[in-house]
Amino acid sequence: MKERTITIETPEKIQFVYSISELGTRIAAYVLDLLIQTVVILLVFFLLLGGTIYSMSQDDDLIGNTSKAFFLLMVFIIRWVYFVLFEVIMEGQSPGKKAMRIRVIRSNGEALDFETIVLRNLLRVVDSIPIPLIPVVGAFVAMMDSKSRRLGDIVADTIVVHEIKFDLKEPDFSVKLSHDRGRMENLKAKLNENELYIIRRFLNERTRLKAGREMEVALKLAQQVREKLKIQEDIDQPISFLERVYREHGS
């Protein structure tokens, strides 16, 4: 039986629910990514074609052969590095996934790392058997799997989910930002929507935790946020710090 949602517990012991991406949505994202790759490959082809035609006019077979070899190399790089590159840069997304508002996450709630991304994408070779470029095996496995995972996801322990969407201008949470109202200066990085959601979830539900546990989770989460944003200031009041971060990124 297909699961529609999955509950993820972060290393900070904060639980939240994701909606699992349907197979049709993933296929649509893949098609968009394939179209982008095709456009890039065609651009490379026409650029190299001009060089090949010139080399033929100059009776220079070496340049023509080099262009062909370079084109094949570019096709390989674009085809197999595309997903790894974008999922690293866009933190679990590719242009197609972003357009369809889905994202790759780890099933254990930990951050998506480079090794995991490489592993899940290496299995695209198997997922595409028996037709290159078309994930026939991957689609079949995803239809059979309760969480709609292809082989690469199962091996890498990842899952594709719908992005959590919320309005940062008017966040739908009950936290009263009662601490310092000053703005944080010189932010060198930005938090993504999932990271903001974790902060919001903690601020919403921290009162349900025991006093000692509340401060322990707040301090751990604040330190991770501080490292991500490259903030130099010391964290004396982690809850106040998290409130300020959430307010600054939502403004």
N, C-alpha and C positions, 0 to 999 in steps of 0.2 A: 504494500500500500504506500502511495506517495505521501511524503511529508511536505506540508506547505510552509512550515516555520521551523526554525531551529533556535534553541536557547544557547547563547554563548556566555561563558563566564571568563572574564578577563583575569590576568594574573593579579589584579587588585581585588579580586573576589566580587566584582560588580557584574551582575547578570543582565542581559538584555536580549531581546528577541529580534531575529532577522527573518525576513520573508525569502524563502528559497526561490531562485530564478527558475522559471519554466524553461523547458527545452526549446520551445519556439522562440523565446526571447534570446536565448544564447545563440541559436542558429542565425537569427537576424543580425546580432552583433558580429558574428563571425563573417557573414556575407559582407557587411559594411567594411570590416577590416580587410577582407579579400579584395574588395573593390579598390580600397586605398593602395594596397600593395600592387595591384595590377596597374593603376595609374602611374605609380612611381617606376615600375618596371618598364612601362611603355615610354616614359620620359627618358630613362636611361638608354633604352633601345634606339630611340630616334636620335639622341645625341651621338651615340656610338655609330649609328648608321651613316651620319654625315661624315664622320672620320674615316669609316670604311670606304665610302664612295670616293673620298679624296685620295685615299691610299691606292685605290685601284687606278685612279687617273694618273697617279705618279708611279704606277707599276711597282708598288711597295707591298709585297705580300706579308712581310713581317708585321707592319702596322695593322693590317687587316686581321691577321690571326691573333694578334695581341688584343685587339678590340673584342673579338669573339670570346676569348678566354676571360677577359675582364667582365664582359656582360654575363657570362655564366656564373662567375664569382659573385657578382652583384645580385643576381636572382637568388642564389643560395643565401646570401647574407640577409637580403630583404625578407625572404620567406621564413627563415628560421630564427633570426635575431629580432624581428619586428615585435613579436609578442613579449619576449623577455625584456627588451629595451623599454617598451611602454609600460609594462606592468611594474618595472622597477621605478621609473620616473613618476608614473601616475599612481603609484601605491595600489597595485592590484587591478588597474584598469588599462584598457587599450582604447583608442578612439571609438571603435565600435561599441565596446562595453560602456563607455561614458555616454554615448548617444542613447543607448538603451537603458541607462541608469542602473547598471549592475556592476558588481565588484567581486574580486576574488579575495577571500579571507581564509585564515587558518581555522580549522575546526576546534582547536584548543584555545582560541581566543588570543594567542600570542601574535606579535607583529609579523607580517609577511616579510620573510627575508629573501636574500638573493638566491640561496641554495634551493629553497622551496620553489621559487619561480622557475629556475632553470630545470628542476626535476619535472615539474608538471608539464612544461613545454617540450621537453625531450620526448615525452610519451606521445606527442602529436604524430610522430612517425608511425607508431602502432595504431593510434586512433584513426589514421587515414587509410589503413589497409581495407580493401584492396585497391581503392582508387586514390591516387595522389591528389592532395589539396582538399579532398572531400572527406570529412571525418565519419566514415560509414560505421566503423567499429565503435568509435567514440559515441556516436549518436545512439547506437543499439544498446551499449552499456548504460548510457544515461537514461534510456527509457526503462531499463530493468532495475536500475538502482533507486532506492527509496528517496534519496536526496538529489537525484538527477545529476550525479557525478559521472564524468568520463573517467577512463583509466588513469589519466594524468592526475586528476583530482584525488582519486582513491589512493594512489601510491604516495602522493605528496601530502595527503591529509588536508586538502583544501576543499572549499565549497564556494559556489558562485551564488551570491545573494543580491537582492534588490538593495540599492542604496537607501540609507535612512534619510528622509527628507523632512526638514522642519524649517520654519521661518525664524531666522536669527534676529530679525528686527523686532518681532513680537514672539519670543519663545514661549511655547506652551508648557511652562513649568512653574511651580509654586514657590521657587526660592525668592526670598527677599534679600536683595543685595544691600545689606545694612552696613557694610564696612567702608573703607576708604574709597572715595569716588574718583580719585585721580586716575588719569589715563597712563597706560604703560607706554614708555617711549622706546624708540629704536628697536622695534621688533625686526629680527633678521629672518624670520621664517613664519610660516603659517600652519595652523592646524587644519586637518581635513575634517569633513563633516562627521566621520565616524569617531574621531578623537574628541570633537566637540560634544558628541552625543554621550560619550563615556563621562565627560566632566559634568554634563547636565544631569545625567542619571545619578551620579554620586551626590551632587548638590540636592537633588530631589529627595533622595532616600537615605541620606546620611543619618538623619535623626532616628532611623530604625536600628542603627548599629549601636553597640555598646560604646560608651564614652571612649574607652581605651582603643577599641577597634576603629572607631571613627577617625581619630587622630592618626592612627597608624596608616590607614588607607589613604587619608588626605595627604600625609607627608610623602608617601611613596608616589602617589599620582602627581603631586606638585613637583617633585624632583624630576620625574620623567618629562613633564611639560616644560620645565625650566631648561632641560638639556635640549629638547626639540626646538625651542624658541631661541636658544643661545642667550638666555638672560643671565646677567652677571650678579644681580642682587641676591642677597641671602633670603631664605624663606623662614621668617619668624612665625608667620601666621599662615599656614598652608591653605586653610579654607578661604581666608580673605584673598590670598593669591589666586586661587582657582576661580573665585568669583570675578576678580578683576580681568583675568585672562578671558573668561567666557564673555564678559561684557565688551571687552575691547574687540574681540573677533566677531562679535555680533553687531557691531556698530558700523 
